Amino acid sequence: MSRQRRKSTPQDRERGAAPGSGGGGATGEATGDEQSRPAVGASAAGASTAGASPTRKPRHRRAAADRSASTASKTSSTPGIRGTASTAGTATTADTTGTPAERPAPHPTPAHPDLQADCANCFALCCVALPFSKSSDFAVTKPAGTPCKNLQGDYRCGIHADLRTKGFSGCTVFDCFGAGQKVSQVTFIGEDWRGSKKAARQMFAVFPVVRQLQELLRYLAEALTLDAARSLQGELLASYERVDALTRQDADTLLATDVPTVRGEVNTLLLRAGDLHRAQAPGRPRNHRGADLFGAQLAGADLRGACLRGAILIAADLKGTDLRRADLIGADLRDADLRGADLRDTVYLTQPQLDAAKGDAKTQLPQGLHHPRHWAPATR
């Protein structure tokens, strides 16, 4: 099979399919109304994007108190985000009489542990549940529900340190945003997919659903940090709590969830918050939403405050481009040249998008993101 890379199409974005060789299947993990496509190929599967394979610590079933807390949030309402409760935005303290009382807790941020992949507490779900097709991003084709040939008995990747050189660069740009450990330790309370075929099938079906919801949480958490969107903080936090509560429901509830509806509701807020942030840029920001900018020559361009939601920027020349305050949710940055570009204060930019692009020591990044290892050595 030829190893060709194709650009995504409007149809891909509408159905949430990531671009891949031969139109391989995808997990449908879209955010907002755009497809989040930094994980290339069909469905990216692999381990964390760190350099060394993580050391896996023993897994334990959650304590009874944790299980009770998780169960308490479940409701009999129609699957979705409305009507579910969460304690994500509150903390319990005691008043002067000793009676427990709730007080506002600091809002979540993209750096929250719940939104970070914790491979040590996951049963390598990304290496099993998701499919990928042979392409420039994956050396082989793997169907959904089948363990990757590189997966070891201890759930570690046997070629983690050499994924790019071995033809599995697609794995290095995948991020579950904390879905792996949540499905493993919350939804299935530490049950291993290797122990039950029935549980395995359900776990593999639930993982892509929770992954999409976790990605929405990651964007909501970022929106909560935007000074320009303070007027929306109450709505954003309420939305975060509802989605977070949904991710803690049982497997049947998750599988019955209307994810496109949830995504649509969240995206309305994300768009409003992003527009308020972009409005702080000087001049009249450009609108390239969903634009096909494949290989576009944009070196040195002033794209401050631009809307690049879902834009195809594969192999685009963005050297020295000013992208401050631009909205980059779902923008396809595979092989985009970001050398010397200014990405400070961009909104909804994720680490997987950077991992799929090219850059150097002069590329300026938003707080919380880092230069990928495969960029110039001086950036490490």
C-alpha positions, 0 to 999 in steps of 0.5 A, a space after each residue: 500500500 502506498 504511503 501517501 498523505 492527503 489533505 482533509 476535505 470539507 466532508 472529513 470535517 463535517 463527519 469528524 474524520 481525520 485525514 488519512 491514506 485511502 480515506 481510512 476510518 477515524 475516531 470522529 473526535 471533533 471539537 466545536 464545529 471543526 475537526 481537531 486534526 493534529 492527530 494525523 492519518 486515520 485515528 492516531 494511536 500511540 503513547 504520550 508525546 514525551 521522549 521516553 516511554 513512561 514507567 507504569 506503576 501498579 494499577 489499583 481499583 479506586 477506593 469505595 469513597 471515590 466510586 461513591 462520589 462518581 456514582 453520586 453524579 449519575 442521573 436518570 436524565 436523557 444523555 447529554 450535558 443538561 441536568 447533570 451535576 458536578 463538583 468540578 467548580 466547587 470545594 468543600 470547607 467548614 463554616 464557624 459552626 463546623 458545618 460543611 459549606 461549599 465555596 467557589 474553587 479556582 476554575 480549571 485550566 488546561 494544565 489540570 491533571 484531569 486534562 493531561 494524559 496519564 499513561 501509567 493509569 491507563 490500559 493503553 487504550 489509544 494503542 488498542 481501541 483506535 484504528 489507523 491506516 498505513 500512510 506517511 504517519 503509520 507504518 501499518 494498518 491496524 483495525 479498531 479493537 486490535 492491539 498495536 503490534 508494538 504494545 507490550 504486556 505491561 501496556 508500554 510501547 516497545 518503540 516509544 523512543 523511536 516512533 518517528 524513525 519507525 514510521 509511527 509519527 502519527 502516534 507522537 501527535 495524539 493526545 487523549 486529554 486524560 480520557 485514557 485514565 478516566 475510562 480505565 479508572 473511573 468508568 471501568 473502575 480499574 478493570 483490564 480489557 484483557 480480562 473480559 471480552 465483553 468489557 473490552 468491547 464496551 471499553 473500546 467503544 467508550 474511549 473515543 466518546 470520552 476522548 471527545 468530551 475531554 477535548 471539549 473540557 480542555 478548550 473550556 478550561 482555556 476559555 476560562 483563562 481569557 481575560 477578554 471573556 470574563 463576562 462569560 465565565 459563569 456560562 463557561 464554568 457551568 458548561 465545564 461542570 456539566 461536561 465533566 459530570 457527563 464524563 463520569 457517567 457509566 458506560 451505557 450512558 456515555 455510549 448513548 450520549 449525543 456527542 454532536 449535540 454536546 459539541 454544538 452547545 459547547 462550541 457556541 460558548 467557545 466561539 463567543 469566548 474566542 471572538 472576544 479574545 480576537 477582538 483585542 487584536 489591532 485592526 480588522 482580523 481576517 476570517 479564514 474559518 475552514 479555509 483551504 490554505 494547503 501550502 499557502 505562502 503566508 510568511 511574514 503575514 500579519 494574522 493577528 486575531 485571525 479566525 483560523 478555525 478548522 483551516 487547512 494549513 498543511 505545509 503552509 509557509 508561516 515563517 515569521 508570521 504574527 499569529 497573536 490572538 488568532 483562533 486555531 481550534 481544529 486548524 490542521 498544522 501538519 508540516 506547517 513551517 512555524 519557524 520564527 512565528 509568533 503564536 503568543 496569545 493564540 487561543 485553542 492551540 494544542 500541543 498535538 498541533 505543534 507536534 505535527 508542525 515544524 518550528 525552531 528556537 525562534 518560534 514563540 509559543 503560548 504559556 503552557 505549550 512547549 517546543 516539540 523534541 523533533 524541532 531544532 535541538 536548541 528548542 529543547 
